[in-house]
Amino acid sequence: MEQGNTYLLRLSTKILADFPNDIPEFARESAVEGWNYLLGKSLKEYLEKS
């Protein structure tokens, strides 16, 4: 959805199967950090180059 010179990206998820709790890379905090990096830094830098 366009908002002036910015866009709103809305993501949703449906969990089909849970990952094991004993693997740190699959912890919720790790996923949040990964999405924040992807959407907040990596995607932003990619779009600014285009």
C-alpha positions in Angstrom: 0.0 0.0 0.0 1.5 3.3 -1.1 1.7 6.1 1.5 3.3 9.1 -0.2 6.9 8.3 -0.9 6.9 5.2 1.3 5.2 1.8 1.2 3.6 -0.3 3.9 4.5 -4.0 3.8 2.3 -6.3 5.8 3.5 -9.8 6.4 1.5 -12.6 7.9 2.4 -16.1 8.8 0.7 -19.4 9.4 2.7 -21.9 11.5 2.4 -25.4 10.0 4.9 -27.1 12.3 6.9 -25.8 15.3 10.6 -26.0 15.4 12.3 -27.7 18.3 12.8 -25.5 21.3 16.3 -26.6 22.0 17.9 -25.1 18.8 18.9 -21.4 19.5 18.7 -20.4 15.9 15.0 -21.3 15.9 14.2 -19.2 18.9 11.6 -16.4 18.5 14.2 -13.7 19.4 16.5 -15.0 16.6 13.7 -14.9 14.1 12.7 -11.3 15.1 16.3 -10.2 14.8 16.5 -11.8 11.3 13.3 -10.1 10.1 14.3 -6.8 11.5 17.7 -7.0 9.7 16.1 -8.2 6.4 13.3 -5.6 6.4 15.0 -2.7 8.2 18.4 -2.8 6.7 19.0 -5.2 3.9 15.8 -4.6 1.9 16.0 -0.8 2.5 19.6 -0.7 1.1 18.6 -2.9 -1.9 15.6 -0.6 -2.7 17.7 2.5 -2.4 20.2 1.2 -4.9 17.4 0.4 -7.5 
